[in-house]
Amino acid sequence: MAKLRDCLPRLMVTIRSLLFWCLIYFYCGLCASIYLLKLLWSIGKGPTQTFRRVAREHPPACLNDPSLGTHCYVRIKDSGLRFHYVAAGERGKPLMLLLHGFPEFWYSWRHQLREFKSEYRVVALDLRGYGETDAPVHRENYKLDCLITDVKDILDSLGYSKCVLIGHDWGGMIAWLIAICYPEMVMKLIVINFPHPNVFTEYILRHPAQLFKSSYYYFFQIPWFPEFMFSINDFKALKHLFTSHSTGIGRKGCRLTTEDLEAYIYVFSQPGALSGPINHYRNIFSRQTIKSLFPPAVDNPFTQHTHISAWRWACIVLMGTVLVPVRVSCIAFLFIFLWPVAALSTIGRRAQPTKPAKNWRGLMQPTLKFLFRVTFFLAGFLVKVKGKKATRGDARIFVAAPHSSFFDAIACVVAGLPSVVSASQNVNIPVAGRFLLSTQPVLVTRDDPNSRRTTREEILKRVTSNRKWPQILIFPEGVCTNRSCLVTFKLGAFSPGVPVQPVLLRYPNPLDTVTWTWQGFTGFQACMLTLSQPFTRVEVEFMPVYIPNLQEKRDPVLFANTVRIIMANALGVPVTDHTYEDCRLMISAGNLQLPMEAGLVEFTKVSQNLKLDWDNIHQCLDKYAEIAVASKGGKIGIEEFANYLKLPISEPLQQLFALFDRNKDGTIDFREYVIGLTVLCNPVNTEKILQMSFKLFDLDKDGFITEQELAAILRAAFGVPDLDVSTLFREIAGPDSDHISYRTFKTFALKHPVYAKLFSSYLDLQAAYVYSLPQPVQA
């Protein structure tokens, strides 16, 4: 009985959900049946007239009337979409932002553009999918949170922090939600023909008549049929909406002129012009859309938890005992041929070549490609290729995502063995390093503070050279994820400003054995599990080449984000502002059970706005360290903080300062900031990090730290004011010593990894606050 009582709430929720969706689908079917009867009636009356459409190639003159304002475009970074708007009034005046409804566009606000331009900067926007604004293909891109973010980002792009917000119909819905989610952005709110969302939901459930009047909501849930019904009889339904007695304009003097009506027909008669507007309604019953009105939890893209049932384990063990030895034997035999070819193609070559390989080495490439394909086939991979690979003349860089496994090397083979960007230590891996060298790679040295700059310069040299360098394949995420989203792209592929070809990787298998993230299967486990499968499907899709516009060539951040959005839309996954550095934060936060993940996205945006020069900042570490030591553990205010960084006091700097202001008293410990910089500029140099940390907390500068100074280190790390460190101090220093030298501290850390992990976790957490950012863009 107890189990039954526990199950009853979940059962009731399931039943309610089932009834809800049954009602939705029933009403959708009913609306579809009604409109289908209308279609059949129209065809019966006159089939020729039903399918007649007038070609409209040129816009009516009223759409280009200069008295209405100036036509402008802006591409926003968050979505990568280009928005069209018409602006009237002088810049610098208060902003009045106008959001239209359905089926309308900016022209619906023509009277307001003329009326208010003397007092406001009036902007009439084409919403996502309308008019000349970009229209994403997938319906998921029209969820309410996307529409809200559009308005917020457009406000930022226009250089305003708040506005007078006016919305009509569906634009009124968006205006309400903007006022709810971002009240600080709204000076005044005017909503026409749309009630408050909570009131509307309650009213429609209590008044069936309103449910009938809103029946088009349900009709629009059906794929493609609503667009077809709007277009028959040369868009008669659209004309009816604007001119009929029931839905048209009532006042005679205000009705649409023939030219006005033709403007609406022209806009919505363009190919695909109806799908975007109707997609706005296709997410209205989505449970995810309702949830998206609240700040989403930040999922960890760097963990992989594959559940394998007992039955599945039994199958894996049985098949693995046969398949693994056979496949390993076949691959080992193949390596007898593969190794000499790879060795011959790289003999006498430097790890970082300064000029392209000679022609005779290029003759080895077809053989290597064939042997690599056979290797993957023997490992059980069934590779499906979609799209067409671009030539070097069309795109000199491939950008592949999502990056989730070392098996992603399949993309390199399918792309024809282009040069790859890889960590320099990978060339030292036995066998695999030789194969890597055969691609003429661009090598990255992570412990070199100048690595990012030299890598960008090498990529730029190759893609702009007239020499016959191979194309370059880059995984711009720079880290393996679980393919649940696309994390922030590094800028190496986008800084040159040349066309790139996006390459998508998919593993459509019932059991995911290939994903190799920081938390999940080890590399060996992933190999064994994958080799134990009968086969593993892989899809490699070459998308159309993306050619950056002038603005994207100047701004690689915008370029990278636009390509990332395009790839995410094609994959059907979201994007997130996580970066490579977040891996360490995720792991440290998990080990220490700290709720750190929720703040990652917020801090990333703050840091990007600050635009520090991370290629040169490592040179300032010693100077910062001297300042921090001189402070002797004292606190500094935001004025001193800004002075040390030689930056003006701005909103991003204030937000960064607040992240270190643990006690919310307007002061921070500058030593913590310097430790964070040290971790970032020397991510694998533990010696440097320990030396810097020891130096900063050696308050009396005698080369030793006392028990009080050790307590200061750990208090700063974990924010515990009454932390007792006497036992730990005695274990490090010994029973007869009252101080610890750096050498003693380092020796103890090496011999006691538990304490070393505790200290390194502190460093990781500090690194999360100030991790690497893109270069400031030079116009």
C-alpha positions, -999 to 999 in steps of 0.1 A, spaced: 0 0 0 28 24 8 43 19 -27 9 25 -42 5 58 -23 39 69 -36 30 61 -72 -4 78 -71 9 114 -75 31 104 -105 2 85 -120 -22 115 -116 4 138 -133 7 113 -161 -30 110 -166 -35 148 -166 -7 152 -191 -22 125 -213 -57 142 -212 -42 176 -220 -24 163 -251 -54 143 -262 -74 175 -261 -48 194 -280 -45 168 -307 -83 164 -310 -88 201 -314 -60 203 -340 -76 175 -359 -110 192 -358 -96 225 -371 -77 206 -398 -109 189 -409 -128 222 -411 -101 238 -432 -98 208 -454 -136 210 -461 -131 247 -470 -103 237 -494 -124 211 -511 -153 236 -514 -130 261 -530 -116 236 -554 -152 225 -563 -161 261 -571 -131 268 -592 -99 248 -592 -80 273 -614 -89 302 -591 -79 282 -560 -44 276 -571 -38 309 -588 -9 330 -575 3 364 -589 41 367 -590 53 397 -570 89 405 -577 91 442 -568 80 458 -535 53 485 -536 66 520 -534 51 526 -500 76 502 -484 105 525 -495 88 558 -485 117 579 -470 92 598 -447 88 566 -427 124 563 -417 156 545 -426 159 508 -433 186 493 -411 200 458 -403 218 445 -372 232 410 -365 230 400 -329 256 379 -313 235 356 -291 215 340 -320 237 351 -350 205 362 -368 203 394 -389 173 416 -380 157 443 -401 141 474 -387 130 509 -397 142 538 -376 129 573 -374 139 602 -352 173 614 -340 198 592 -323 202 600 -287 165 605 -280 147 580 -258 140 548 -276 105 537 -285 106 500 -296 76 487 -316 68 450 -318 42 439 -344 17 410 -343 5 383 -368 3 386 -398 21 419 -399 56 434 -401 73 467 -395 49 486 -419 20 481 -394 37 509 -373 39 534 -402 16 560 -385 35 558 -352 69 562 -370 57 596 -384 39 606 -352 65 600 -325 98 607 -343 100 642 -331 102 631 -294 117 596 -297 141 574 -316 113 552 -330 123 517 -341 98 494 -358 112 459 -358 106 429 -380 104 400 -355 123 368 -360 110 350 -392 92 381 -405 99 403 -435 136 408 -441 147 394 -408 164 360 -409 140 330 -405 155 299 -389 141 267 -403 134 247 -372 103 254 -351 124 251 -319 141 284 -328 108 303 -322 104 295 -285 94 324 -263 128 325 -246 144 330 -280 120 358 -289 126 375 -255 164 373 -259 161 388 -294 145 419 -280 170 422 -252 200 418 -276 186 442 -301 183 468 -273 219 463 -265 229 465 -302 211 498 -305 231 512 -276 201 515 -252 196 500 -217 158 508 -216 130 518 -238 93 526 -242 81 492 -253 49 489 -274 35 455 -286 5 445 -305 -10 410 -307 18 384 -306 43 413 -302 22 423 -271 28 388 -257 66 393 -261 63 428 -246 46 414 -215 73 388 -210 101 413 -215 85 434 -187 82 404 -165 117 390 -170 136 423 -175 117 451 -158 148 473 -157 147 475 -195 112 490 -197 105 527 -190 69 524 -201 49 494 -214 20 497 -238 3 465 -250 -24 464 -276 -48 435 -281 -31 410 -257 -39 405 -220 -14 396 -194 -2 359 -200 -16 346 -167 -49 363 -172 -52 351 -208 -45 314 -198 -71 316 -170 -97 333 -192 -94 310 -221 -99 279 -199 -131 294 -184 -147 308 -216 -152 283 -244 -161 311 -268 -126 325 -266 -112 290 -272 -132 290 -304 -119 325 -314 -84 313 -308 -88 282 -329 -61 293 -353 -36 285 -325 -45 248 -329 -47 250 -367 -11 264 -368 2 233 -350 -2 213 -382 28 212 -405 28 230 -439 -10 229 -443 -17 264 -427 9 280 -451 -8 263 -480 -43 275 -469 -30 311 -466 -16 311 -501 -46 297 -521 -67 321 -541 -38 345 -543 -36 349 -505 -74 355 -502 -73 345 -465 -47 372 -458 -67 398 -476 -98 387 -457 -80 393 -423 -74 429 -432 -105 439 -450 -135 418 -437 -161 433 -413 -152 408 -385 -114 411 -385 -106 441 -406 -103 478 -397 -137 492 -387 -133 529 -392 -136 539 -429 -110 566 -429 -84 543 -414 -88 512 -437 -60 499 -457 -55 514 -492 -49 491 -521 -12 498 -520 -11 491 -482 -28 457 -487 -4 449 -516 25 456 -493 14 429 -469 7 405 -497 41 412 -512 60 404 -480 41 372 -472 41 359 -508 79 356 -508 92 319 -507 90 306 -472 78 339 -458 48 323 -439 66 295 -422 86 318 -398 55 337 -385 34 305 -381 63 288 -363 59 314 -335 26 296 -327 39 261 -331 57 262 -298 28 276 -278 18 243 -262 53 231 -257 61 222 -221 97 234 -228 84 268 -239 66 272 -206 96 263 -187 118 285 -207 103 316 -191 124 308 -160 162 309 -158 173 274 -169 197 253 -149 232 250 -164 237 214 -174 272 200 -173 283 192 -209 315 176 -197 300 145 -180 287 113 -196 266 88 -178 257 59 -200 233 35 -183 240 -1 -193 214 -27 -181 224 -62 -169 211 -77 -202 231 -52 -222 263 -60 -202 258 -97 -208 255 -91 -246 286 -69 -245 307 -95 -226 296 -123 -250 302 -104 -281 333 -87 -268 350 -120 -262 347 -128 -299 348 -94 -316 375 -76 -296 403 -102 -302 394 -106 -339 392 -68 -345 424 -60 -326 442 -88 -346 430 -75 -379 439 -39 -371 474 -50 -358 479 -68 -391 468 -38 -411 493 -16 -392 521 -37 -408 512 -18 -440 500 14 -425 531 22 -404 557 22 -432 535 44 -454 531 69 -425 568 68 -416 578 73 -453 555 104 -456 570 120 -425 607 110 -427 629 141 -423 599 163 -415 598 188 -386 569 185 -361 559 221 -371 566 223 -408 575 257 -423 565 248 -459 541 224 -475 552 188 -481 568 180 -515 548 163 -542 563 129 -536 550 129 -501 516 139 -513 515 107 -533 512 88 -500 480 105 -491 456 83 -511 472 52 -497 470 65 -461 433 75 -466 424 40 -479 443 23 -451 427 45 -424 392 38 -439 399 1 -437 411 5 -401 378 22 -390 358 -4 -409 376 -32 -392 368 -15 -358 331 -18 -367 324 18 -378 298 23 -405 305 58 -418 277 78 -437 288 110 -454 263 137 -462 269 169 -483 298 177 -504 333 185 -492 345 219 -503 377 224 -523 406 245 -510 395 273 -533 361 274 -517 370 269 -480 405 265 -466 392 257 -431 369 229 -418 353 235 -384 340 202 -370 316 199 -340 305 185 -316 338 172 -305 331 142 -282 357 115 -287 391 105 -301 370 86 -327 362 120 -342 394 114 -362 370 97 -387 361 133 -398 398 139 -406 399 108 -428 366 116 -445 378 152 -452 408 138 -470 435 140 -443 437 178 -439 461 194 -415 447 193 -379 452 216 -349 464 194 -321 482 195 -288 520 193 -293 523 164 -268 502 142 -291 531 138 -316 550 119 -289 523 92 -286 537 60 -301 523 51 -336 495 77 -334 520 106 -333 535 95 -366 500 94 -382 494 129 -368 526 142 -383 516 129 -417 488 155 -418 513 185 -415 496 196 -382 494 229 -365 506 222 -330 494 239 -298 516 241 -267 493 247 -237 521 255 -213 535 282 -236 519 316 -227 523 327 -263 507 296 -277 474 312 -287 491 339 -306 515 317 -325 487 292 -334 466 320 -348 496 333 -368 504 299 -382 468 293 -393 467 328 -409 499 321 -427 487 289 -442 452 300 -453 465 332 -469 496 316 -485 498 309 -522 517 277 -514 499 244 -517 491 239 -480 464 213 -473 431 225 -458 429 228 -420 405 209 -398 397 225 -365 375 213 -336 367 249 -324 352 237 -290 387 227 -280 374 200 -256 353 169 -256 317 172 -246 287 149 -244 271 164 -275 242 178 -255 251 213 -267 278 233 -285 301 251 -261 319 283 -269 341 282 -300 377 292 -299 386 319 -323 416 303 -342 395 292 -372 377 325 -374 404 351 -368 416 349 -404 382 360 -416 381 335 -445 352 312 -456 348 280 -435 330 248 -441 311 235 -410 313 197 -405 288 180 -383 295 147 -364 267 124 -352 268 90 -336 232 77 -340 236 45 -319 212 30 -293 241 28 -268 266 56 -266 301 40 -261 322 66 -280 318 97 -258 350 104 -239 347 134 -215 364 144 -184 339 125 -163 327 92 -177 343 63 -195 381 62 -196 397 60 -230 404 23 -226 368 16 -215 354 35 -245 376 15 -269 367 -18 -254 330 -11 -253 330 3 -289 349 -27 -302 324 -50 -285 295 -36 -305 284 -54 -337 288 -20 -355 290 17 -346 272 42 -369 289 76 -376 274 104 -397 297 131 -411 279 160 -428 295 187 -448 274 218 -446 274 246 -471 305 269 -470 299 299 -448 313 332 -461 316 359 -435 304 394 -441 325 425 -435 313 428 -399 322 392 -391 356 395 -407 363 423 -383 348 406 -353 358 369 -350 337 365 -319 306 373 -340 318 351 -368 324 321 -345 291 326 -328 272 328 -361 287 296 -373 280 279 -340 244 289 -341 241 275 -377 256 242 -366 235 240 -335 203 245 -355 213 218 -379 221 194 -350 190 204 -330 209 212 -299 213 244 -278 244 265 -274 260 274 -241 287 298 -230 307 270 -213 344 269 -223 374 245 -219 383 262 -186 349 252 -172 359 216 -172 382 222 -143 356 242 -125 329 215 -130 352 188 -115 364 210 -86 329 221 -78 317 185 -78 345 173 -56 340 201 -31 302 199 -33 300 236 -41 270 250 -61 293 267 -87 278 256 -120 248 279 -119 271 310 -122 292 299 -152 272 314 -180 267 347 -161 305 351 -155 314 342 -191 292 371 -203 307 395 -178 343 385 -187 336 388 -225 324 423 -219 356 432 -200 378 423 -231 412 418 -213 442 413 -235 451 377 -225 480 374 -249 500 400 -230 485 399 -195 509 371 -184 537 397 -186 520 416 -158 519 387 -134 551 396 -115 540 432 -111 505 421 -99 523 397 -75 544 425 -60 513 446 -55 495 417 -38 525 409 -16 528 446 -6 492 446 5 501 419 32 467 403 29 449 437 31 417 443 12 413 467 -17 383 486 -31 371 488 -66 390 520 -73 423 503 -65 413 472 -84 406 493 -115 438 512 -111 459 479 -109 443 466 -141 445 500 -158 408 498 -167 380 523 -162 353 515 -136 326 501 -158 296 478 -153 315 446 -164 344 455 -140 320 460 -112 304 426 -119 339 410 -119 348 427 -87 315 415 -71 325 379 -79 356 382 -56 338 402 -30 330 372 -8 318 392 22 298 417 2 316 446 20 330 463 -11 365 449 -8 384 419 -22 417 401 -15 438 409 -46 459 378 -40 430 356 -51 428 374 -84 465 371 -90 464 333 -83 436 330 -108 457 348 -134 486 325 -127 465 294 -132 452 307 -166 486 318 -179 503 286 -167 475 260 -169 498 230 -167 527 245 -148 519 234 -112 554 245 -100 547 281 -111 512 281 -95 525 268 -61 554 292 -61 531 322 -68 505 311 -42 532 305 -15 547 339 -23 514 357 -20 506 343 14 541 347 29 530 379 46 563 387 63 584 378 32 608 355 52 605 325 29 583 306 54 547 305 63 534 302 98 503 285 110 484 318 109 495 323 73 484 288 63 451 294 79 448 326 58 454 305 26 427 280 35 402 306 48 406 324 15 401 292 -3 369 280 14 356 311 32 355 295 67 364 321 93 370 297 122 389 270 103 412 250 127 445 241 107 467 232 137 465 195 130 473 199 93 501 224 101 518 200 125 516 172 100 534 193 74 559 212 96 566 184 121 561 185 159 591 208 166 587 235 139 566 266 139 570 274 102 568 257 67 592 264 39 581 262 2 602 230 -2 585 214 28 551 224 16 557 211 -20 572 178 -7 542 172 16 517 180 -13 534 154 -35 534 127 -9 499 134 3 477 138 -28 445 143 -7 458 176 5 473 185 -28 439 179 -44 423 201 -18 447 230 -26 445 225 -64 407 225 -62 410 260 -46 432 271 -75 407 256 -100 379 275 -84 399 308 -86 406 301 -123 370 298 -131 366 335 -123 391 348 -147 396 323 -175 408 330 -210 389 354 -232 391 363 -269 413 391 -282 398 426 -284 388 432 -320 408 458 -339 386 476 -363 
